């Protein structure tokens, strides 16, 4: 079966499928008793009906949309809005005064920067597994102004990245990889986390098609 994020769309598909199966049974095309006993055959019939009505109503293909299929800014913005709307993160007291790295002069201007950073880290772990805090500090680092000297690359704040990863662990999005030999206790995406992020990516893709 196909599962859809939109409840109204799911109800439409369900009504169409039930009506079509009932019509086939009443017209004698398929024996009602045979459909009731042969679950495998009934599943094949209903699955084909789902594909048919999904293509006829929405025009979309049945190919699953993943995080890799949508633009990074759109996905990060959408997932950050989801985290904020559902109060998924525990916002600390230092969120208004902390800097994202010693290379920065001021704290972020955006009040929702913690949600954005958490969403970006979730996407990064999804795309590249076995990432640790040290590697992520280098990725989210930048050039530091050294005055009259040449600029140098500086790492981002490890406290902020570690806190965001801990929040994602509480949500079940990422987990520590205890079996890895080279990068022990590095983070990787979980099964539930992959499904949640792919669901958000599907919403982003659907909204882009509707525009």
C-alpha positions, 0 to 999 in steps of 0.5 A, a space after each residue: 500500500 501507499 501511504 500519503 502525508 495528506 489525510 484528505 488525499 488518503 481518504 480520496 484514494 481509499 474511497 476510490 479503491 473501496 468503490 472500485 473493488 465493490 463494483 468489481 465484486 458486484 459485477 461478477 468480475 472477481 468472486 467475492 469469496 475468492 477475494 476474501 480468502 486469497 489475501 495475496 490476490 486481493 493485495 495485488 488488485 488493490 495495489 494496482 488500483 492505488 497506483 492507477 488512481 494516484 496517477 489519475 488524480 495527482 499525476 505524480 509517479 510512484 517513485 519515492 522522494 528522499 532528502 537527496 531529491 530536494 534542494 537543501 535550503 528548502 528542506 532545511 527550512 521546512 524541517 526547521 519549521 516542523 521542529 519549531 511548530 511541534 516543540 521538538 527541541 529543548 531551547 537552552 537559556 544561552 541560545 540568545 547570547 552564544 556564538 556559533 564559533 569563536 570566529 564569529 563576532 556576534 550571535 546569530 540574528 535569526 531567533 530560530 537559528 538553533 532549529 535551522 542548525 539542527 535541521 542542517 545537521 540532521 540532513 548532513 548525517 543523513 547524507 554522510 553517515 559516521 560523522 563526529 563532532 570534530 568533522 562537523 566542527 570543520 564543516 560548519 567552520 569558516 574563515 577567521 579574521 586575523 587582523 593584518 595577518 592572513 585569514 585562517 580556517 577556524 572550527 565551529 563551536 563544538 558545544 552547539 553541534 554536540 547539543 543539537 546532535 543530542 537533541 536529535 538522539 532524543 528524538 530518535 533521528 540519529 544514534 551513536 554507531 558503537 560498531 564502527 572501528 575507525 569512527 567509534 561513537 560517531 552519529 548515523 541516521 536511524 530507520 525512523 529518522 530516515 523515514 521522518 526526513 523522507 516524509 519532510 522531503 516529500 512535502 517539499 517536493 509536493 509543494 514545489 510541484 503545486 507552485 
